[in-house]
Amino acid sequence: MDINNGTILEIIRFPSPNPRVELKVITYLSGGLKIKGMLAEPIQDGTFDGFLYLRGGIKNVGKVRPARIAQFASEGFIVFAPFYRGNQGGQGNEDFAGEDREDAYAAFQVLKSLPRVRDIHIFGFSRGGVMALWAGIQFPEAASVVTWGGVSDMTLTYKERKDLRRMMKRVIGGTPEKYPERYKERTALYALEKMKAPVLIIHGVKDLNVTIEHAYRLERRLRSLDKPVECWYFEEVTHYFPPSLNRNVVHDLAKWMKNQTKR
């Protein structure tokens, strides 16, 4: 990993939807590329746990939403959400949990460099779930890892999502039948022996974007390795949680995260 990863090059203030949270757009280095991301900090003084927010989607689908990361910051975290390479003014090309994983690793280093940050938690939504697992493996000092509606198996995603197949063949270089090793090397399930942090899996059983099978496979693999894992499965919920339930789950997972801190 590049020793300059996580070096902050520029900080620009951004309008915040929450008067108790300050937002900034940060440009940082990742693998020699200039990458953009959004930082959300509680305005009050003091130190806080860090929260690495790894978004889902690709390109303009699943962009980082200021209101979402401000929501987590209002729970008492300093949140940093990378946009990934090639997005919103960043250099390079996003490649769906390939080399762009380095953008997540460098974002972890950004959080580590901030003087008000204590322990760092890793959170991934949808495609960000596999990014979060890789980041948790890369940084054994992470306090916790949360995947919410998270991808765990890239081959399964290809089989389930016909609408993503063209994109996946383009960025990965072919199909899982032709290049199984390329899909396997993007799938963190096969490297979970190195995971040290406790993992929380949140998933809607009726999710059609990322099916519950992703959560079940992740849970089975972690349990087979005797890794600490907790699962919150919601029987009547799809990929998108209703607003009131969403707020409750955000509050509960923030509480869960703080209970995992290493202090």
C-alpha positions in Angstrom: 0.0 0.0 0.0 1.3 3.5 -1.0 2.8 5.3 2.1 1.1 8.5 0.9 -2.3 6.9 1.0 -4.7 9.1 3.1 -2.7 12.3 2.7 -5.2 15.2 2.7 -4.6 17.6 -0.2 -7.6 19.9 0.1 -10.5 20.6 2.4 -13.6 22.6 1.3 -16.6 23.4 3.4 -20.0 22.1 2.3 -23.5 23.2 3.3 -24.8 21.0 6.0 -28.5 19.8 6.4 -27.9 19.6 10.2 -27.0 22.6 12.3 -25.2 20.3 14.8 -23.0 18.8 12.1 -20.3 20.4 9.9 -19.6 19.0 6.4 -16.5 19.2 4.3 -15.4 17.8 1.0 -11.9 16.4 1.3 -9.4 15.5 -1.5 -7.0 12.8 -0.5 -4.4 10.5 -2.1 -5.1 6.8 -2.9 -2.7 4.9 -5.0 -1.3 8.1 -6.4 -4.8 9.3 -7.4 -6.6 12.3 -6.1 -9.9 11.0 -4.6 -12.8 13.0 -3.2 -14.9 12.2 -0.1 -17.2 13.9 2.4 -16.4 14.4 6.1 -19.1 15.0 8.7 -18.2 16.1 12.2 -20.2 17.0 15.2 -19.8 20.7 15.9 -19.4 20.2 19.7 -15.9 20.0 21.1 -14.2 16.8 22.1 -13.1 13.5 20.6 -15.3 11.0 18.9 -15.1 7.5 17.4 -14.5 7.5 13.6 -17.0 6.1 11.2 -15.8 5.0 7.7 -18.9 5.1 5.5 -18.6 3.0 2.4 -21.5 3.6 0.0 -23.2 1.3 -2.4 -23.8 1.4 -6.2 -21.3 2.6 -8.8 -20.8 5.9 -10.5 -24.0 8.1 -10.1 -26.0 5.2 -8.6 -25.7 5.2 -4.8 -23.8 8.5 -4.5 -22.9 9.7 -0.9 -25.8 11.7 0.5 -24.9 14.5 2.8 -28.1 14.0 4.9 -27.2 10.3 5.4 -23.7 10.9 6.7 -24.9 13.8 8.8 -27.4 11.4 10.4 -24.6 9.1 11.5 -22.4 12.1 12.7 -25.4 13.3 14.8 -25.1 9.9 16.7 -21.7 11.0 17.9 -19.2 10.0 15.2 -16.8 11.7 12.9 -17.8 10.2 9.6 -15.8 10.0 6.4 -17.4 8.7 3.1 -15.1 8.3 0.1 -16.8 8.9 -3.3 -14.4 6.3 -4.8 -12.1 7.0 -7.8 -13.5 8.6 -10.9 -16.5 10.2 -9.1 -17.4 13.8 -8.4 -14.1 15.2 -9.6 -11.8 12.3 -8.4 -9.2 10.8 -10.6 -9.2 7.2 -12.0 -12.0 4.8 -12.7 -14.2 3.0 -10.2 -14.1 -0.8 -10.7 -16.6 -2.4 -8.3 -14.5 -3.7 -5.3 -11.3 -4.1 -7.3 -8.5 -1.5 -7.2 -11.0 1.0 -5.8 -10.8 -0.9 -2.5 -7.6 1.1 -2.0 -9.8 4.2 -1.8 -11.5 2.7 1.3 -8.2 1.8 2.8 -6.8 5.3 2.2 -10.0 6.8 3.7 -9.4 4.8 6.9 -6.0 6.5 7.0 -7.7 9.9 6.6 -9.7 9.2 9.7 -6.7 8.0 11.6 -4.9 11.2 10.8 -7.7 13.4 12.3 -6.8 14.5 15.9 -10.3 14.3 17.2 -10.8 10.6 16.1 -10.5 7.8 18.6 -11.4 4.2 17.5 -12.6 3.7 14.0 -15.6 1.7 12.9 -16.3 0.5 9.3 -19.7 0.6 7.7 -20.8 -0.6 4.3 -24.2 -0.4 2.5 -25.0 -2.6 -0.4 -21.9 -2.9 -2.7 -20.2 -1.0 0.2 -20.6 -4.2 2.3 -17.9 -6.1 0.5 -15.7 -2.9 0.7 -16.3 -2.8 4.4 -15.3 -6.5 4.8 -12.1 -5.9 2.9 -11.3 -2.8 5.0 -11.9 -4.7 8.2 -9.5 -7.4 7.0 -6.9 -4.8 6.0 -7.1 -2.9 9.4 -7.3 -5.4 12.3 -7.4 -2.5 14.7 -10.9 -1.5 13.5 -13.3 -1.4 16.4 -16.2 -3.0 14.4 -17.5 -3.7 10.9 -21.2 -3.3 9.9 -22.7 -4.5 6.6 -26.2 -3.2 5.9 -27.9 -4.9 2.9 -24.3 -5.8 2.0 -22.8 -7.7 -0.9 -20.6 -10.6 0.4 -20.2 -12.7 -2.8 -19.4 -11.1 -6.1 -20.2 -14.2 -8.2 -23.7 -14.4 -6.5 -24.2 -10.7 -7.4 -23.5 -11.4 -11.0 -25.9 -14.4 -11.1 -28.7 -12.5 -9.3 -28.5 -9.0 -11.0 -29.0 -9.4 -14.7 -29.1 -5.6 -14.9 -25.5 -5.4 -13.6 -24.0 -8.1 -15.7 -22.8 -5.8 -18.6 -21.1 -3.4 -16.1 -19.5 -6.3 -14.2 -18.2 -7.9 -17.3 -16.8 -4.6 -18.4 -15.0 -3.6 -15.1 -14.0 -7.2 -14.0 -13.1 -8.3 -17.5 -15.5 -11.1 -18.1 -18.0 -13.5 -16.6 -17.5 -15.6 -13.4 -17.7 -18.7 -15.6 -14.8 -17.6 -17.7 -12.8 -15.8 -15.0 -13.8 -17.3 -11.6 -10.6 -16.2 -10.0 -11.3 -12.5 -10.8 -14.6 -12.7 -8.9 -13.1 -14.7 -6.1 -10.4 -12.1 -5.5 -13.1 -9.5 -5.1 -15.0 -11.7 -2.6 -14.0 -11.1 1.0 -15.6 -14.4 2.2 -12.4 -16.2 1.3 -10.2 -14.0 3.5 -12.2 -13.7 6.7 -9.6 -15.7 8.7 -7.8 -12.3 9.0 -10.9 -10.5 10.3 -10.4 -9.4 14.0 -13.2 -6.9 14.5 -16.7 -8.0 15.6 -19.2 -7.9 12.6 -22.8 -6.8 12.6 -24.9 -8.0 9.6 -28.1 -6.0 8.9 -30.4 -7.2 6.1 -34.0 -7.2 4.9 -35.2 -10.7 4.2 -37.2 -9.5 1.2 -34.2 -7.6 -0.3 -34.2 -8.2 -4.1 -31.2 -5.9 -4.8 -28.8 -7.8 -2.6 -30.6 -11.0 -1.5 -30.5 -12.3 2.0 -28.3 -15.2 0.8 -25.4 -12.7 0.9 -26.0 -12.2 4.6 -26.5 -15.9 5.3 -23.2 -16.8 3.5 -21.3 -14.2 5.5 -22.9 -15.3 8.7 -22.1 -19.0 8.1 -18.5 -18.3 7.1 -17.8 -16.1 10.2 -19.4 -18.6 12.5 -17.4 -21.4 11.0 -14.3 -19.4 11.8 -15.5 -18.7 15.3 -15.5 -15.0 14.6 -17.7 -12.6 16.6 -20.9 -11.9 14.6 -24.3 -10.5 15.3 -27.2 -10.5 12.8 -30.3 -8.3 12.6 -32.6 -9.7 10.0 -35.9 -7.9 9.2 -38.6 -10.2 7.8 -40.8 -7.8 5.9 -38.1 -5.4 4.7 -36.5 -5.0 1.2 -33.2 -3.2 0.4 -34.7 0.1 1.5 -35.9 0.5 5.1 -38.9 2.6 5.8 -37.9 6.0 7.4 -39.0 5.4 10.9 -37.4 1.9 11.0 -34.3 3.4 9.4 -33.9 6.0 12.1 -34.3 3.3 14.8 -31.8 1.0 13.2 -29.3 3.8 12.8 -29.6 4.7 16.5 -29.3 1.0 17.5 -26.3 0.3 15.4 -24.6 3.4 16.7 -25.2 2.1 20.2 -23.9 -1.3 19.2 -20.7 0.2 17.6 -20.0 2.2 20.7 -20.2 -0.9 22.8 -17.5 -2.5 20.7 -14.9 0.2 21.2 -11.6 -0.9 22.6 -11.2 1.7 25.3 
